[in-house]
Amino acid sequence: MGKKCPLVLIEWEDSAQPTPQWEHLSDWQAGGVVRIASVGWLIKDGKKMKALAPNMGGIDGKASVQVSGVIRIPTSCVISVKELSDG
């Protein structure tokens, strides 16, 4: 597959979905953050951002590998990274 991209499970935190409707400020309640688990190949492990590709195509080595559905996770949001066996 070219460069080494380990298969990993990343646990991270993200903001909760924005509320879709108008509401009175007096009725509003903080929802906090959402804990997320994402699995894929770690294609970038940077100081500010990690990029995770859950899908890879062309892995037979006959053409350039393609990726889709790449998730960009701010490193400051990462709780843990666990390498998984891909074999």
Secondary structure, DSSP 4 states (H G I P E B T S, - for coil): --S---EEEEEEEEEPPPPSS---GGG-----EEEEEEEEEEEEE-SSEEEEESEEE-TTSSS--EEES-EEEEGGGEEEEEE----
